[in-house]
Amino acid sequence: MNAMLSQIITAEDARVIQEASARMGNLLAWTIYDHPADFPTSFVLRPLSVQEGRVVPLAFHMLAETAEEARLMLPCPPGMVCFPREPKDAPCIFETWM
């Protein structure tokens, strides 16, 4: 996602979006990126919506200074699971939560 096309949101905004997605039957996954090219000084949290088998990136993100801060910002409903970076993932992917 291009940073110019994505809006910064707060952790509270993320919680509201997570709850609304769940009500609509959509699964949101949050990927934490470790200093990606478009935000080289930050950890970035970006959501992906799984809708009818399609993965759709959403046009907003959150920024954090550390991985721990990023994890604290996650809207984690019960049952959310962390998936560590896979070898085939882009190097800047830190982990994904679903």
The first five atom37 places (N, CA, C, CB, O) and aatype in JSON, in Angstrom:
{
  "aatype": [12, 2, 0, 12, 10, 15, 5, 9, 9, 16, 0, 6, 3, 0, 1, 19, 9, 5, 6, 0, 15, 0, 1, 12, 7, 2, 10, 10, 0, 17, 16, 9, 18, 3, 8, 14, 0, 3, 13, 14, 16, 15, 13, 19, 10, 1, 14, 10, 15, 19, 5, 6, 7, 1, 19, 19, 14, 10, 0, 13, 8, 12, 10, 0, 6, 16, 0, 6, 6, 0, 1, 10, 12, 10, 14, 4, 14, 14, 7, 12, 19, 4, 13, 14, 1, 6, 14, 11, 3, 0, 14, 4, 9, 13, 6, 16, 17, 12],
  "atom_mask": [
    [1, 1, 1, 1, 1],
    [1, 1, 1, 1, 1],
    [1, 1, 1, 1, 1],
    [1, 1, 1, 1, 1],
    [1, 1, 1, 1, 1],
    [1, 1, 1, 1, 1],
    [1, 1, 1, 1, 1],
    [1, 1, 1, 1, 1],
    [1, 1, 1, 1, 1],
    [1, 1, 1, 1, 1],
    [1, 1, 1, 1, 1],
    [1, 1, 1, 1, 1],
    [1, 1, 1, 1, 1],
    [1, 1, 1, 1, 1],
    [1, 1, 1, 1, 1],
    [1, 1, 1, 1, 1],
    [1, 1, 1, 1, 1],
    [1, 1, 1, 1, 1],
    [1, 1, 1, 1, 1],
    [1, 1, 1, 1, 1],
    [1, 1, 1, 1, 1],
    [1, 1, 1, 1, 1],
    [1, 1, 1, 1, 1],
    [1, 1, 1, 1, 1],
    [1, 1, 1, 0, 1],
    [1, 1, 1, 1, 1],
    [1, 1, 1, 1, 1],
    [1, 1, 1, 1, 1],
    [1, 1, 1, 1, 1],
    [1, 1, 1, 1, 1],
    [1, 1, 1, 1, 1],
    [1, 1, 1, 1, 1],
    [1, 1, 1, 1, 1],
    [1, 1, 1, 1, 1],
    [1, 1, 1, 1, 1],
    [1, 1, 1, 1, 1],
    [1, 1, 1, 1, 1],
    [1, 1, 1, 1, 1],
    [1, 1, 1, 1, 1],
    [1, 1, 1, 1, 1],
    [1, 1, 1, 1, 1],
    [1, 1, 1, 1, 1],
    [1, 1, 1, 1, 1],
    [1, 1, 1, 1, 1],
    [1, 1, 1, 1, 1],
    [1, 1, 1, 1, 1],
    [1, 1, 1, 1, 1],
    [1, 1, 1, 1, 1],
    [1, 1, 1, 1, 1],
    [1, 1, 1, 1, 1],
    [1, 1, 1, 1, 1],
    [1, 1, 1, 1, 1],
    [1, 1, 1, 0, 1],
    [1, 1, 1, 1, 1],
    [1, 1, 1, 1, 1],
    [1, 1, 1, 1, 1],
    [1, 1, 1, 1, 1],
    [1, 1, 1, 1, 1],
    [1, 1, 1, 1, 1],
    [1, 1, 1, 1, 1],
    [1, 1, 1, 1, 1],
    [1, 1, 1, 1, 1],
    [1, 1, 1, 1, 1],
    [1, 1, 1, 1, 1],
    [1, 1, 1, 1, 1],
    [1, 1, 1, 1, 1],
    [1, 1, 1, 1, 1],
    [1, 1, 1, 1, 1],
    [1, 1, 1, 1, 1],
    [1, 1, 1, 1, 1],
    [1, 1, 1, 1, 1],
    [1, 1, 1, 1, 1],
    [1, 1, 1, 1, 1],
    [1, 1, 1, 1, 1],
    [1, 1, 1, 1, 1],
    [1, 1, 1, 1, 1],
    [1, 1, 1, 1, 1],
    [1, 1, 1, 1, 1],
    [1, 1, 1, 0, 1],
    [1, 1, 1, 1, 1],
    [1, 1, 1, 1, 1],
    [1, 1, 1, 1, 1],
    [1, 1, 1, 1, 1],
    [1, 1, 1, 1, 1],
    [1, 1, 1, 1, 1],
    [1, 1, 1, 1, 1],
    [1, 1, 1, 1, 1],
    [1, 1, 1, 1, 1],
    [1, 1, 1, 1, 1],
    [1, 1, 1, 1, 1],
    [1, 1, 1, 1, 1],
    [1, 1, 1, 1, 1],
    [1, 1, 1, 1, 1],
    [1, 1, 1, 1, 1],
    [1, 1, 1, 1, 1],
    [1, 1, 1, 1, 1],
    [1, 1, 1, 1, 1],
    [1, 1, 1, 1, 1]
  ],
  "atom_positions": [
    [[0.87, -1.18, 0.0], [0.0, 0.0, 0.0], [0.9, 1.23, 0.0], [-0.98, 0.01, 1.24], [1.84, 1.3, 0.79]],
    [[0.63, 2.16, -0.84], [1.37, 3.41, -0.92], [0.98, 4.3, 0.25], [1.11, 4.12, -2.27], [-0.21, 4.53, 0.49]],
    [[1.98, 4.8, 0.98], [1.72, 5.63, 2.16], [0.9, 6.87, 1.8], [3.03, 6.06, 2.81], [0.14, 7.36, 2.63]],
    [[1.04, 7.37, 0.58], [0.31, 8.57, 0.18], [-1.19, 8.3, 0.04], [0.87, 9.1, -1.15], [-1.99, 9.22, 0.13]],
    [[-1.56, 7.04, -0.17], [-2.95, 6.68, -0.36], [-3.59, 6.08, 0.89], [-3.07, 5.7, -1.5], [-4.76, 5.7, 0.88]],
    [[-2.83, 6.01, 1.96], [-3.28, 5.37, 3.18], [-3.38, 6.39, 4.31], [-2.33, 4.22, 3.57], [-2.52, 7.27, 4.44]],
    [[-4.41, 6.27, 5.11], [-4.67, 7.21, 6.2], [-4.18, 6.62, 7.52], [-6.19, 7.55, 6.28], [-4.38, 5.43, 7.78]],
    [[-3.55, 7.44, 8.35], [-3.14, 7.01, 9.68], [-4.36, 7.0, 10.59], [-2.02, 7.94, 10.26], [-5.14, 7.96, 10.62]],
    [[-4.53, 5.9, 11.33], [-5.63, 5.78, 12.28], [-5.07, 5.51, 13.68], [-6.62, 4.66, 11.85], [-3.89, 5.2, 13.84]],
    [[-5.93, 5.63, 14.68], [-5.54, 5.35, 16.06], [-5.9, 3.9, 16.41], [-6.23, 6.34, 17.04], [-6.6, 3.23, 15.66]],
    [[-5.4, 3.45, 17.55], [-5.75, 2.12, 18.03], [-7.25, 2.01, 18.28], [-4.96, 1.79, 19.31], [-7.84, 0.96, 18.05]],
    [[-7.88, 3.08, 18.76], [-9.32, 3.08, 18.99], [-10.07, 2.95, 17.65], [-9.76, 4.36, 19.74], [-11.04, 2.2, 17.55]],
    [[-9.61, 3.68, 16.63], [-10.21, 3.54, 15.3], [-10.1, 2.09, 14.82], [-9.53, 4.49, 14.28], [-11.05, 1.54, 14.26]],
    [[-8.94, 1.48, 15.04], [-8.72, 0.1, 14.61], [-9.68, -0.85, 15.31], [-7.26, -0.33, 14.88], [-10.21, -1.78, 14.69]],
    [[-9.92, -0.63, 16.6], [-10.85, -1.47, 17.34], [-12.26, -1.37, 16.76], [-10.87, -1.08, 18.83], [-12.94, -2.38, 16.58]],
    [[-12.69, -0.15, 16.45], [-14.02, 0.07, 15.87], [-14.13, -0.62, 14.5], [-14.32, 1.59, 15.74], [-15.14, -1.26, 14.2]],
    [[-13.1, -0.49, 13.69], [-13.08, -1.11, 12.36], [-13.1, -2.64, 12.49], [-11.85, -0.65, 11.56], [-13.8, -3.32, 11.74]],
    [[-12.32, -3.16, 13.44], [-12.28, -4.61, 13.67], [-13.66, -5.13, 14.04], [-11.26, -4.95, 14.79], [-14.11, -6.14, 13.5]],
    [[-14.34, -4.43, 14.96], [-15.67, -4.86, 15.4], [-16.69, -4.77, 14.26], [-16.13, -4.01, 16.58], [-17.52, -5.66, 14.11]],
    [[-16.63, -3.7, 13.47], [-17.56, -3.55, 12.34], [-17.33, -4.65, 11.31], [-17.4, -2.16, 11.69], [-18.28, -5.19, 10.76]],
    [[-16.08, -4.97, 11.04], [-15.77, -6.04, 10.08], [-16.31, -7.37, 10.56], [-14.25, -6.15, 9.85], [-16.88, -8.13, 9.77]],
    [[-16.15, -7.65, 11.85], [-16.65, -8.9, 12.4], [-18.18, -8.98, 12.28], [-16.23, -9.04, 13.88], [-18.72, -10.04, 11.95]],
    [[-18.86, -7.87, 12.54], [-20.32, -7.85, 12.4], [-20.76, -8.15, 10.97], [-20.88, -6.5, 12.84], [-21.82, -8.75, 10.76]],
    [[-19.95, -7.74, 9.99], [-20.28, -7.98, 8.58], [-19.81, -9.35, 8.1], [-19.66, -6.89, 7.71], [-20.02, -9.72, 6.94]],
    [[-19.17, -10.1, 8.99], [-18.69, -11.43, 8.62], [-17.37, -11.45, 7.91], [0.0, 0.0, 0.0], [-17.01, -12.46, 7.31]],
    [[-16.63, -10.35, 7.96], [-15.32, -10.27, 7.31], [-14.22, -10.51, 8.34], [-15.12, -8.91, 6.61], [-14.31, -10.03, 9.47]],
    [[-13.21, -11.24, 7.95], [-12.04, -11.47, 8.79], [-11.02, -10.39, 8.5], [-11.44, -12.88, 8.54], [-10.67, -10.16, 7.34]],
    [[-10.54, -9.72, 9.54], [-9.45, -8.76, 9.37], [-8.17, -9.38, 9.89], [-9.75, -7.43, 10.1], [-8.13, -9.93, 10.99]],
    [[-7.13, -9.29, 9.1], [-5.79, -9.7, 9.52], [-4.95, -8.44, 9.6], [-5.15, -10.76, 8.53], [-5.07, -7.54, 8.76]],
    [[-4.1, -8.36, 10.6], [-3.22, -7.2, 10.78], [-1.78, -7.67, 10.62], [-3.43, -6.52, 12.17], [-1.33, -8.57, 11.33]],
    [[-1.06, -7.06, 9.69], [0.35, -7.37, 9.51], [1.18, -6.23, 10.08], [0.69, -7.61, 8.01], [0.92, -5.06, 9.82]],
    [[2.18, -6.62, 10.87], [3.14, -5.64, 11.41], [4.37, -5.69, 10.52], [3.5, -5.93, 12.92], [4.96, -6.75, 10.31]],
    [[4.74, -4.54, 10.01], [5.92, -4.4, 9.16], [7.03, -3.72, 9.96], [5.59, -3.59, 7.87], [6.78, -2.77, 10.71]],
    [[8.25, -4.21, 9.8], [9.43, -3.68, 10.5], [10.16, -2.7, 9.58], [10.38, -4.83, 10.96], [10.94, -3.11, 8.72]],
    [[9.89, -1.42, 9.77], [10.55, -0.35, 9.02], [10.5, -0.56, 7.5], [11.99, -0.24, 9.47], [11.54, -0.67, 6.86]],
    [[9.28, -0.62, 6.93], [9.16, -0.8, 5.47], [9.68, 0.43, 4.71], [7.7, -1.09, 5.08], [9.9, 1.49, 5.31]],
    [[9.86, 0.28, 3.42], [10.44, 1.35, 2.6], [9.64, 2.65, 2.68], [10.52, 0.9, 1.16], [10.23, 3.73, 2.64]],
    [[8.3, 2.57, 2.8], [7.52, 3.8, 2.84], [7.49, 4.46, 4.23], [6.1, 3.51, 2.39], [7.07, 5.61, 4.35]],
    [[7.92, 3.74, 5.26], [8.03, 4.29, 6.62], [9.31, 3.74, 7.26], [6.76, 3.93, 7.49], [9.23, 2.93, 8.17]],
    [[10.48, 4.18, 6.78], [11.74, 3.57, 7.22], [12.12, 3.82, 8.68], [12.84, 4.07, 6.36], [13.09, 3.25, 9.16]],
    [[11.37, 4.66, 9.38], [11.7, 4.93, 10.78], [10.67, 4.34, 11.76], [11.81, 6.42, 11.0], [10.72, 4.63, 12.95]],
    [[9.73, 3.52, 11.25], [8.64, 3.05, 12.09], [8.29, 1.58, 11.84], [7.41, 3.9, 11.86], [8.62, 1.0, 10.81]],
    [[7.61, 1.0, 12.82], [6.86, -0.22, 12.61], [5.49, 0.21, 12.1], [6.76, -1.1, 13.93], [4.96, 1.22, 12.57]],
    [[4.93, -0.52, 11.17], [3.65, -0.15, 10.57], [2.69, -1.33, 10.7], [3.82, 0.27, 9.06], [3.05, -2.48, 10.42]],
    [[1.46, -1.04, 11.11], [0.4, -2.05, 11.19], [-0.57, -1.78, 10.06], [-0.32, -2.04, 12.58], [-1.14, -0.69, 9.96]],
    [[-0.78, -2.79, 9.21], [-1.69, -2.64, 8.07], [-2.71, -3.78, 8.09], [-0.92, -2.63, 6.73], [-2.35, -4.94, 8.26]],
    [[-3.98, -3.43, 7.9], [-5.0, -4.47, 7.88], [-5.28, -5.0, 6.47], [-6.28, -3.94, 8.49], [-5.14, -4.28, 5.48]],
    [[-5.66, -6.25, 6.43], [-6.14, -6.89, 5.21], [-7.5, -7.48, 5.55], [-5.14, -7.99, 4.67], [-7.66, -8.1, 6.6]],
    [[-8.46, -7.31, 4.68], [-9.79, -7.87, 4.87], [-9.93, -9.09, 3.98], [-10.89, -6.83, 4.56], [-9.63, -9.05, 2.79]],
    [[-10.4, -10.19, 4.57], [-10.68, -11.4, 3.8], [-12.17, -11.43, 3.55], [-10.18, -12.7, 4.55], [-12.96, -11.63, 4.47]],
    [[-12.55, -11.22, 2.3], [-13.96, -11.12, 1.91], [-14.24, -12.14, 0.82], [-14.3, -9.69, 1.42], [-13.72, -12.04, -0.3]],
    [[-15.07, -13.12, 1.14], [-15.45, -14.14, 0.17], [-14.23, -14.76, -0.51], [-16.38, -13.53, -0.88], [-14.23, -14.96, -1.73]],
    [[-13.2, -15.06, 0.28], [-12.01, -15.71, -0.25], [-11.01, -14.77, -0.9], [0.0, 0.0, 0.0], [-9.94, -15.22, -1.33]],
    [[-11.32, -13.49, -0.98], [-10.39, -12.51, -1.56], [-9.71, -11.76, -0.43], [-11.13, -11.52, -2.52], [-10.33, -11.46, 0.59]],
    [[-8.44, -11.45, -0.6], [-7.7, -10.64, 0.36], [-7.63, -9.22, -0.18], [-6.27, -11.23, 0.63], [-7.1, -8.98, -1.27]],
    [[-8.16, -8.28, 0.6], [-8.27, -6.89, 0.15], [-7.5, -5.99, 1.12], [-9.75, -6.45, 0.05], [-7.87, -5.92, 2.29]],
    [[-6.44, -5.3, 0.66], [-5.77, -4.36, 1.54], [-6.68, -3.15, 1.8], [-4.42, -3.9, 0.93], [-7.39, -2.7, 0.91]],
    [[-6.65, -2.66, 3.02], [-7.47, -1.5, 3.38], [-6.58, -0.25, 3.42], [-8.17, -1.71, 4.75], [-5.38, -0.34, 3.67]],
    [[-7.18, 0.9, 3.16], [-6.41, 2.14, 2.95], [-6.19, 2.92, 4.24], [-7.13, 3.04, 1.95], [-6.44, 4.12, 4.3]],
    [[-5.72, 2.23, 5.27], [-5.32, 2.91, 6.5], [-4.27, 2.08, 7.21], [-6.54, 3.17, 7.42], [-4.08, 0.9, 6.91]],
    [[-3.59, 2.71, 8.15], [-2.5, 2.05, 8.87], [-2.26, 2.74, 10.2], [-1.21, 2.05, 8.02], [-2.77, 3.84, 10.45]],
    [[-1.48, 2.08, 11.05], [-1.04, 2.68, 12.31], [0.48, 2.64, 12.34], [-1.65, 1.93, 13.55], [1.1, 1.78, 11.71]],
    [[1.08, 3.57, 13.07], [2.53, 3.64, 13.19], [2.94, 3.44, 14.64], [3.06, 4.99, 12.66], [2.25, 3.89, 15.56]],
    [[4.06, 2.76, 14.84], [4.6, 2.53, 16.18], [6.12, 2.65, 16.13], [4.16, 1.13, 16.72], [6.74, 2.48, 15.08]],
    [[6.7, 2.94, 17.28], [8.16, 3.05, 17.35], [8.84, 1.7, 17.58], [8.56, 4.0, 18.46], [9.98, 1.5, 17.16]],
    [[8.13, 0.78, 18.25], [8.71, -0.53, 18.56], [7.71, -1.63, 18.23], [9.12, -0.61, 20.05], [6.52, -1.37, 18.05]],
    [[8.21, -2.86, 18.15], [7.33, -4.0, 17.92], [6.36, -4.16, 19.08], [8.15, -5.3, 17.72], [5.18, -4.46, 18.87]],
    [[6.82, -3.97, 20.3], [5.95, -4.09, 21.48], [4.83, -3.06, 21.43], [6.77, -3.92, 22.77], [3.67, -3.38, 21.72]],
    [[5.15, -1.82, 21.07], [4.12, -0.78, 20.94], [3.11, -1.16, 19.85], [4.77, 0.6, 20.61], [1.91, -0.96, 20.02]],
    [[3.6, -1.71, 18.74], [2.71, -2.14, 17.66], [1.75, -3.21, 18.15], [3.52, -2.66, 16.45], [0.56, -3.16, 17.86]],
    [[2.27, -4.19, 18.9], [1.4, -5.26, 19.41], [0.34, -4.71, 20.35], [2.24, -6.31, 20.14], [-0.8, -5.18, 20.34]],
    [[0.69, -3.71, 21.16], [-0.27, -3.12, 22.08], [-1.38, -2.36, 21.35], [0.45, -2.18, 23.05], [-2.47, -2.18, 21.9]],
    [[-1.12, -1.92, 20.13], [-2.11, -1.19, 19.35], [-3.1, -2.11, 18.64], [-1.41, -0.32, 18.33], [-4.16, -1.66, 18.21]],
    [[-2.77, -3.39, 18.51], [-3.62, -4.32, 17.78], [-5.0, -4.44, 18.43], [-2.96, -5.68, 17.71], [-5.11, -4.55, 19.65]],
    [[-6.05, -4.43, 17.6], [-7.39, -4.7, 18.12], [-7.58, -6.21, 18.2], [-8.49, -4.04, 17.22], [-8.05, -6.83, 17.24]],
    [[-7.21, -6.8, 19.32], [-7.17, -8.26, 19.44], [-8.43, -8.84, 20.07], [-5.96, -8.68, 20.24], [-8.53, -8.89, 21.3]],
    [[-9.38, -9.26, 19.26], [-10.52, -9.96, 19.83], [-10.08, -11.33, 20.33], [-11.67, -10.09, 18.79], [-9.03, -11.82, 19.93]],
    [[-10.87, -11.96, 21.2], [-10.52, -13.3, 21.68], [-10.3, -14.25, 20.5], [-11.63, -13.85, 22.61], [-11.04, -14.24, 19.52]],
    [[-9.28, -15.06, 20.62], [-9.0, -16.05, 19.58], [-8.05, -15.57, 18.51], [0.0, 0.0, 0.0], [-7.68, -16.36, 17.64]],
    [[-7.64, -14.3, 18.53], [-6.71, -13.81, 17.53], [-5.35, -14.48, 17.75], [-6.57, -12.25, 17.6], [-4.88, -14.61, 18.88]],
    [[-4.73, -14.92, 16.65], [-3.5, -15.7, 16.71], [-2.4, -14.99, 15.94], [-3.73, -17.12, 16.15], [-2.64, -14.38, 14.89]],
    [[-1.17, -15.08, 16.47], [-0.01, -14.5, 15.8], [0.65, -15.53, 14.89], [1.0, -13.97, 16.84], [0.9, -16.67, 15.3]],
    [[0.92, -15.13, 13.66], [1.65, -15.94, 12.7], [2.99, -15.26, 12.44], [0.84, -16.13, 11.38], [3.02, -14.16, 11.9]],
    [[4.1, -15.9, 12.81], [5.41, -15.28, 12.58], [5.72, -15.18, 11.09], [6.52, -16.07, 13.29], [5.08, -15.83, 10.26]],
    [[6.68, -14.36, 10.79], [7.12, -14.18, 9.41], [7.55, -15.52, 8.82], [8.28, -13.16, 9.34], [8.26, -16.3, 9.46]],
    [[7.1, -15.78, 7.61], [7.49, -16.98, 6.86], [8.7, -16.64, 5.99], [6.3, -17.51, 5.99], [8.85, -15.49, 5.57]],
    [[9.57, -17.61, 5.71], [10.74, -17.32, 4.87], [10.39, -16.71, 3.52], [11.51, -18.59, 4.65], [11.18, -15.94, 2.98]],
    [[9.24, -17.04, 2.95], [8.85, -16.51, 1.64], [8.3, -15.08, 1.71], [7.82, -17.42, 0.99], [8.13, -14.43, 0.68]],
    [[8.0, -14.59, 2.93], [7.46, -13.23, 3.1], [8.52, -12.18, 2.78], [6.94, -13.04, 4.53], [9.72, -12.44, 2.82]],
    [[8.04, -10.98, 2.48], [8.95, -9.85, 2.28], [9.75, -9.65, 3.57], [8.17, -8.54, 1.9], [9.22, -9.84, 4.66]],
    [[11.01, -9.26, 3.45], [11.86, -9.12, 4.64], [11.31, -8.15, 5.69], [13.21, -8.66, 4.21], [11.61, -8.31, 6.88]],
    [[10.53, -7.17, 5.28], [10.04, -6.18, 6.25], [8.81, -6.67, 7.03], [9.69, -4.9, 5.53], [8.38, -6.01, 7.97]],
    [[8.25, -7.82, 6.65], [7.12, -8.35, 7.42], [7.64, -8.92, 8.72], [6.34, -9.43, 6.62], [8.53, -9.77, 8.73]],
    [[7.07, -8.44, 9.83], [7.49, -8.86, 11.16], [6.62, -10.03, 11.63], [7.4, -7.69, 12.16], [7.14, -11.07, 12.04]],
    [[5.28, -9.85, 11.58], [4.34, -10.9, 11.95], [2.94, -10.49, 11.51], [4.38, -11.17, 13.48], [2.69, -9.32, 11.21]],
    [[2.04, -11.46, 11.47], [0.64, -11.19, 11.09], [-0.27, -11.78, 12.15], [0.31, -11.78, 9.67], [-0.02, -12.88, 12.66]],
    [[-1.33, -11.05, 12.47], [-2.32, -11.46, 13.46], [-3.66, -11.67, 12.78], [-2.44, -10.41, 14.6], [-4.13, -10.81, 12.04]],
    [[-4.28, -12.83, 13.04], [-5.62, -13.12, 12.51], [-6.47, -13.69, 13.62], [-5.56, -14.12, 11.32], [-7.64, -14.01, 13.41]]
  ]
}
